[in-house]
Amino acid sequence: MHLFDRDISLIAQEPLRFAGTITDNWSVNGNPDGGYIMAMLGNAILQKSEKKKLVILTANFISRSCQGQAWLAIERIGSSRQFE
């Protein structure tokens, strides 16, 4: 398994909740990179999606992330034939 795949891996805790670890392997100036955090979120989404890939993923960060244990929750807000 590639280092990046290992670092975005998540464990399902509940149907739409996941646990993972934010590592320092993908940090910029000691802060986890936003793209890395989004990859973790994308991994959670794909674990529950019938689609094989993400078409769109947008995020707004309201504060800095830090290394350590992380909990992610996803919520379905709509779907269509193209998007889930």
C-alpha positions in Angstrom: 0.0 0.0 0.0 1.3 3.4 -0.9 2.1 5.8 2.0 -0.6 8.3 0.8 -3.3 5.5 0.7 -2.3 4.4 4.2 -2.4 8.0 5.5 -6.0 8.6 4.2 -7.3 5.3 5.4 -10.3 5.4 7.7 -12.2 3.0 9.9 -16.0 3.1 9.9 -17.4 3.8 13.4 -21.1 4.2 12.5 -22.9 4.1 9.1 -21.7 7.7 8.2 -18.9 8.3 10.7 -15.3 7.4 10.4 -12.1 7.6 12.4 -8.6 8.1 11.1 -5.2 9.7 11.9 -3.9 12.9 10.4 -0.2 12.4 9.9 2.6 14.9 9.4 3.6 13.3 6.1 1.5 15.8 4.2 2.2 19.0 6.1 3.2 22.5 5.0 5.0 24.5 7.6 3.8 22.0 10.3 0.1 22.2 9.2 -1.7 19.3 7.4 -2.2 20.2 3.8 -5.9 21.0 2.9 -5.7 18.7 -0.1 -4.7 15.8 2.2 -7.6 16.6 4.5 -9.9 16.6 1.5 -8.5 13.3 0.3 -9.5 11.8 3.7 -13.0 13.2 3.3 -13.1 11.8 -0.3 -12.2 8.4 1.0 -15.1 8.5 3.5 -17.5 9.5 0.7 -16.3 6.8 -1.6 -16.7 4.1 1.0 -20.4 4.9 1.1 -21.0 5.8 -2.5 -22.2 3.5 -5.3 -20.1 5.6 -7.7 -16.5 4.6 -8.4 -15.0 8.1 -8.3 -15.7 11.6 -7.0 -16.8 14.2 -9.7 -16.7 17.2 -7.4 -15.5 17.9 -3.9 -15.4 21.4 -2.4 -14.4 22.3 1.1 -14.2 25.5 3.2 -11.8 25.4 6.1 -12.7 27.5 9.1 -9.6 26.7 11.1 -6.3 24.9 10.9 -6.1 21.2 11.3 -3.5 19.4 13.4 -1.9 16.0 13.6 -3.6 13.3 15.5 -6.8 11.4 15.8 -9.6 12.6 13.5 -13.3 11.9 13.2 -15.2 12.5 10.0 -18.9 12.5 9.4 -20.6 12.6 6.0 -24.2 13.4 5.1 -26.1 12.8 1.9 -27.8 16.0 0.8 -29.0 15.0 -2.7 -28.4 12.8 -5.6 -29.1 12.3 -9.4 -28.1 9.9 -12.1 -24.8 11.6 -12.4 -24.2 12.6 -8.8 -24.7 10.8 -5.6 
